[in-house]
Amino acid sequence: QVPLVETGGGLVQAGDSLTLSCAASGRAFRWFGVAWFRQVPGKEREFVAAISSSGNYTAYSDSVKGRFTISRDNDKNTLTLQMDSLRPEDTAIYYCAQGLGSNASEARREYIYWGQGTQVTVSS
């Protein structure tokens, strides 16, 4: 098990910005792709953004492209999601996840370690 702890969630207004962080334990973090997913009650957990182990490759869902930025610091074992121009439809629990490979995969099945999630609420 790889402990992943998300922080930074909260209540903001539409148009505001918020930064989520995910702290990982263990030296293996730097070798694997990591990602952010989100989920609202009654819906499937959906892909938000992913980044390769080196940080050279990223992927975003169409709904957040141009507004969210994913980044990582392998020396500090941290993953970050910068969220700008937030919308009410971005309201969800956000999860960070670590995969089995080094690529920036959009597929949920590629990720086996998950954090507990952090709530993001965007009011209109």
N, C-alpha and C positions, 0 to 999 in steps of 0.2 A: 504494500500500500504506500502510495506517495501522498503525503498530506499536502493539500492545496487549500489555502485560506484566502478568500476574497474579502476585500474591504472597499469602502468608498461609496457605497450606495446611499440613497437618501431621497428626499422629496424636493423637487425643483419645479420651476415653471417652464412652460413651453418657450423654446428659444435659448434656454440656459445651457451651460456646459457642466459636465461632471466627469471625474476621472476615477475609474475603477482600477484596483490593483489586486494582484494575486501573488502570494508568496508561496514558494515551493521549498520543500525540504529535500536534502540529498544532492549529491554532486552530479546525478544523472540528468538533471533538468536541461542542461545545455545541449544534450544529444538528441532531444526529441521535439517534434512539432507540438505546439500548444495552440489553444483556441478559446474563444468565448462563444457560449451559446446562451439562449434565453428562453424562458418559458412563462406562459400565463396559465392560470387555472383552466383546465378543460381542453388545453391544446398541447400539441406535441412540442417537445423541446426543439428549438430551431437554431440553425447556424447563424452566427453573427460575423465573426472574423477569425482568421487563423494566421499563424506565422511559422515559418520553417525554423529549424533548429539554429541556423546561422543568422536568422533575421533578414536574410536577403530576399525572401519571397513572402508575400502576403496575399490573402484572399478575403473578400468581403461579400456579404449578401447584397443584393441589389437595393434592399431597403435602407441600408446604412452607408452605402458607398458614397464617398464625398463628405460625409458628416463624422464618421468614426475613424479613429486611427489606432491600430494595434502596434505595440512595440514590446521589446523584451530586453532585459539586462541579464546576461548569463553570468556575470560576475556576482550579481546580487540575487540571483535566482528569483527574479520577479518578472511578471507579465503585466502589462498596462493596457487599458482601453480608454482612450481619450474620446469622449462623446460630446460633440458640439451640435448646436441647432436641434436640441432635443424636441421630440414631439410626443403628444400623449400616447400614441401607438407604440412608443418605445418602452412604455411601462411594462415591467416584467421582473422576474427573478433572473439575475445574470450569474452564470456559472463559468468558471474556468476549467479547462480540461487538458490533460496531457496525453499525447498519443503514443503509439507503439513505434511509429516511424519518424523520420526527420522532416517530412514534407509538411506543407501547409494544407491539410486536407479539410474539405467541407463536410465530409461524411461523419456522422455521429458514431458509426460503428468503428471508426478508426481510433476512438478515444476510450481509454479504459480507466483513467484516474480522474475523479471529479471532486471539485470543492463542494461546500455546503450551500453556496449561493449567497448573493446579496441583493436586496430589494431596491429597485429603481422605480420611482413613481414620478411621472411628469404630469403636472396639472395644466389644464388649458386656460 
